Amino acid sequence: MSRKTVNEAFATRAARAGINADPGHGGITAPINVAATYVRTDPAIAGPFDYARTNAPSRAVLADAIAGLEGAAGACLTASGMAAIDLILNLVPAGARIVAAHDCYGGTQRLFNARAPQRGFEIVYADATDLGALEMALAPGAALLFLETPSNPRLRITDIEAASALGHAAGAVVAVDNTVLSPAIQRPIALGADLVVSSLTKIINGHSDMVGGVVCASDTDLVEQLAWWLNASGTGLGPFDAFLATRGLRTLPLRAKAQSEAALELARRLSAHGKVVRVDYPGLAAHPGHALATRQQQGLFGPLVSLEIKGDPRAFLAGLGLFSLAQSLGGVESLVSVPALMTHASMSAAARAHAGISDSLIRLSVGLEDVEDLWRDLDAALEGA
């Protein structure tokens, strides 16, 4: 299902995802193919599609499109973002060391900590923004280096190129969670990563109406290993969810740009507000990772803004009208969450403190509403907090 993409811009390739991919009827968009199994003409020869657990047309269209946008050799689509991360763990031998960012997503830490005693993994959490600390954590050797940049929710920036070099020197496969930004803003494989993992649920789909995940790999050997485990475990993405994510992918560049621009404007205004104690947003010049983010991202900084306020956080949340109190991020609608009580509640209090996630930290996911309306909503809620 590949198509020629020579000299085509990212936005063009995204907009054309799954277009003219209906050989049966000539539909402009790829149809939802719900078949569970596919006819063979010879019992010893499988066609391009054999059984839907292994692969399916709707999944293949999306995998081909995302792999192309990430600059990857291929992609494996899973039933959720966490299933995608768990798929990567199948590449790690029993008893091996995994080094992960100390402030990575709470669900990721929950999974790593649960798998560790089962498979004898040694999990080491290190500050990935501190290359010296990262090198020390990797020094004994590691099978996997798992990075997340920007980190969720503190939005710390890791130097992917430098961290990847350290990981490879230690013998590790380097994986980067690119959920917050997507390939529209950041492409870790071009910076040296071996694997890129994303929750399709978030900005790639962008409409909060499906759940899925993806792992992209830099070489065909890794793709084949991941595909084998995906088939064996049966955790592949369903056809309707693949169709929805493909639809969302087509507008990803436009949404990523508009949401990033709105998030930056709101972050600037929040920084100047008398009732705001701190704002985390890499697009701000005062952010410690601003220069690095500017260099390794595509001139945009994503939809997430985190802040702490002087007033009562619960009163602030109650005063919001356009930011819905809900988990997730990157959708067309604006959301607000309290990570310590929601997305990162599975982390211990000590782990949250180490990652800088206080009980009063508030995370905004900026959607596509008019930025002036969003600001009036935030300003009124702050004044009432």
MIMITOR-516637 format. One record per residue (C-alpha): x, y, z. Coordinates in steps of 0.05 Angstrom, whole numbers, plus 5000, padded with zeros to 4 digits. Each point is the difference from the previous one (the first is absolute). Layout:
# MIMITOR-516637
     X     Y     Z
     X     Y     Z
...
***
This chain:
# MIMITOR-516637
     X     Y     Z
  5000  5000  5000
  5061  5045  4995
  4997  5059  4953
  5053  5044  4969
  5017  5058  5047
  5062  5030  4967
  5008  5074  5018
  4931  5002  5032
  4993  5043  5063
  4978  4970  5067
  4932  5033  4995
  4988  4972  4931
  5018  4929  5022
  4956  5006  5062
  4941  5026  4959
  5007  4943  4950
  5000  4945  5053
  4955  4944  4975
  4978  5040  4939
  4989  4959  4936
  5013  4937  5040
  4936  4963  4980
  5019  4954  4942
  4933  4964  5004
  4953  5058  4987
  5042  5062  4988
  4976  5036  5063
  5039  5064  5014
  5011  4977  5072
  5021  4930  5023
  4939  4960  5023
  4993  4968  5068
  5016  4927  4988
  4970  4958  5057
  5017  4931  4973
  5030  4953  5052
  5031  4953  4950
  5019  5001  4926
  4993  4948  4944
  5062  4962  4975
  5006  4972  4930
  5054  4951  5024
  5003  4972  5071
  5075  5008  5002
  5002  5072  4977
  4974  5059  5041
  4980  5063  4965
  5016  5070  5025
  4943  4990  5051
  4987  4933  5032
  4968  5009  5069
  4981  5066  5032
  5039  4988  5064
  5063  5000  4957
  4982  5059  4955
  4941  5031  4965
  4989  5052  4944
  4975  5056  5045
  5059  4991  5046
  5050  4996  4943
  4978  5066  4971
  5011  5036  5066
  5065  4964  5016
  5029  5018  4932
  4980  5073  5008
  5028  5009  5071
  5065  4964  4983
  5010  5047  4942
  4987  5062  5042
  5047  4976  5056
  5054  4982  4949
  4997  4928  5024
  5010  4932  4966
  4932  4978  5024
  4947  5005  5054
  4960  4953  5044
  4931  5023  5024
  4973  4978  5067
  4935  5004  5039
  5025  5056  5045
  5061  5042  5014
  5018  4957  5060
  4995  4938  4957
  5051  5032  4954
  5048  5011  5058
  4988  4928  5024
  5015  4976  4929
  5069  5032  5005
  5014  4962  5065
  4998  4936  4960
  5067  5021  4970
  5032  5002  5069
  5032  4934  5025
  4981  4974  5068
  5045  5028  5055
  5023  5060  4958
  5005  5072  5022
  4951  5053  4976
  5017  5073  5010
  4941  5047  4996
  4987  5074  5010
  4982  5012  5073
  4942  5045  4981
  4969  4957  4945
  4925  4989  4998
  4971  4968  5063
  4969  4943  4960
  5068  4984  4970
  5032  4996  5069
  4942  4956  5025
  5012  4952  4942
  5076  4998  5008
  4994  4989  5075
  4949  4944  4990
  5041  4965  4946
  5065  5005  5039
  4988  4943  5050
  4967  4957  4947
  5059  5002  4953
  5057  5017  5046
  5009  5069  4970
  5042  5051  5037
  4965  5067  4991
  5042  5062  5011
  4967  5068  4997
  5047  5057  4983
  4994  5074  4984
  5005  4995  4924
  5011  5075  4994
  5066  4991  5039
  5046  4964  4951
  5050  4986  5056
  4948  4966  5043
  4974  4962  4939
  5070  4976  4983
  5010  4974  5071
  4934  4963  4998
  5020  4968  4934
  5071  4984  5021
  4989  4927  5021
  4967  4988  4932
  4927  5000  4982
  4953  4966  4951
  4951  5058  4995
  5004  5075  5009
  4929  5028  5003
  4995  5075  4992
  4940  5048  5001
  5009  5070  4974
  4966  5046  5015
  4985  4963  5064
  4929  4997  5024
  4979  5042  5038
  5062  5043  5018
  5020  5007  4927
  5075  4990  5011
  5041  4994  4936
  5050  4944  4988
  5054  5005  4947
  4980  4941  4957
  5063  4999  4958
  5048  5002  5059
  4958  4951  5042
  4995  4952  4942
  5075  5000  4992
  5008  4983  5074
  4948  4946  4995
  5033  4967  4939
  5068  5003  5033
  4971  4961  5059
  4970  4948  4952
  4928  5023  5008
  4943  5006  4950
  4976  5072  5006
  4925  5014  5001
  4968  5068  5004
  4928  5014  5020
  4978  5053  4950
  4927  5002  5023
  4999  5073  5021
  5027  5027  4934
  4989  4949  4944
  5042  4997  4936
  4969  5067  4980
  5046  5033  5050
  5056  4951  5018
  5031  4941  4964
  5045  4961  5049
  5025  4949  4948
  5035  5056  4962
  5034  5018  5066
  5027  4930  5013
  4943  4962  5034
  4986  4927  4981
  4927  5000  5019
  4946  5053  5006
  4937  4985  5039
  4936  5041  5002
  4930  4996  5026
  4957  5007  4938
  4944  5021  5047
  5032  5068  5010
  5021  5052  4948
  5009  4952  4942
  4926  4982  4999
  4982  5066  5033
  4925  4989  5010
  4996  4960  5065
  4958  4946  4967
  5047  4940  4997
  5056  4966  5039
  5063  4973  4968
  5076  4999  4999
  5057  4995  4951
  5073  4980  5001
  5044  5022  4942
  5068  4969  4990
  5062  5025  4964
  5018  4935  4966
  4964  4940  4971
  5029  4950  5050
  4968  5037  5058
  4935  5006  4961
  4999  4925  4988
  5013  4984  5073
  4945  5047  5023
  4951  4973  4948
  5014  4928  5023
  4984  5018  5072
  4939  5040  4979
  4972  4940  4963
  5019  4953  5057
  4968  5043  5054
  4939  5020  4959
  5000  5073  5023
  4992  5032  4931
  4956  5060  4985
  4929  4987  4975
  4977  5024  4930
  4952  5054  5022
  5051  5031  5047
  5051  4998  4944
  4951  5035  4954
  4987  5055  5051
  5075  5011  5013
  5013  5003  4925
  4946  5053  4994
  5031  5040  5057
  5070  4993  4972
  4980  5039  4938
  4989  5064  5039
  5057  4989  5050
  5047  5054  4973
  4946  5053  5002
  4977  4981  5069
  5070  4995  5029
  5018  5069  4974
  4936  5033  5024
  5001  4967  5068
  5074  5016  5011
  4990  5073  4982
  4940  5006  5047
  5038  4964  5056
  5059  5047  4993
  4955  5061  5003
  4964  4974  5062
  5066  4981  5033
  5026  5071  4989
  4938  5031  5031
  4999  4951  5058
  5073  5016  5015
  4981  5073  5009
  4938  4986  5043
  5005  5020  5073
  4967  4937  5025
  5045  4951  4962
  5062  4975  5038
  5034  4961  4944
  4987  4981  4927
  5034  4942  4964
  5001  5008  4925
  5061  4988  4956
  4980  5056  4953
  5014  5052  5053
  5070  5029  4996
  5006  4992  5076
  4989  4925  4996
  5067  4963  5013
  4989  4956  4939
  4978  5055  4953
  5063  5002  4957
  5003  4924  4994
  4926  4995  4984
  5008  5053  4947
  5057  4961  4969
  4971  4930  4999
  4926  5016  4988
  4968  5027  4937
  4992  5071  5025
  4940  4982  5043
  4993  4980  5074
  4937  4960  5006
  4931  5007  5033
  5018  4988  5074
  5010  5055  5052
  5011  4985  5074
  4993  5051  5056
  4993  5011  5074
  4958  5055  5029
  4996  5040  5065
  4926  4986  5013
  4960  4937  5011
  5010  4951  4942
  4931  4969  5010
  4967  5069  4996
  5040  5014  4937
  4976  4935  4969
  4928  5014  5020
  5004  5068  4968
  5019  4975  4931
  4948  4994  4946
  5038  4985  4936
  5052  4953  5030
  4967  4933  5015
  5028  4963  5061
  5023  4935  4967
  5061  4958  4986
  5035  4997  4932
  5030  5055  4957
  5007  5025  4929
  4926  4999  4980
  4963  5056  4966
  4966  5015  5066
  5038  5033  5058
  5009  4958  5062
  5026  5012  5070
  5027  4948  5049
  5035  4993  5067
  5055  4949  4984
  5013  4979  5072
  4927  4980  5007
  4987  4976  4929
  5052  4980  4948
  5057  4989  5049
  4960  4975  5060
  5031  4930  4992
  5069  5027  5018
  5021  5000  5073
  5001  5067  5036
  5076  4995  5003
  5005  4987  4925
  4954  5059  4985
  5041  5045  5045
  5064  4977  4965
  4969  5017  4933
  4976  5068  5025
  4926  4983  4995
  4968  5035  5059
  4928  4989  5022
  4984  5071  4976
  5030  4994  4931
  4948  5014  4945
  5008  4976  4928
  4964  5033  4942
  4991  4968  4932
  4985  5057  4952
  4950  4985  4946
  4974  5037  4939
  4953  5049  5033
  5013  5073  4989
  5060  5021  5042
  4965  5062  5026
  4942  4959  5025
  5048  4952  5034
  5037  5057  5033
  4936  5032  5027
  4982  4932  5029
  5068  4992  5033
  5003  5071  5025
  4931  4997  5032
  5016  4933  5033
  5065  5028  5028
  4966  5061  5028
  4949  4956  5035
  5051  4951  5028
***
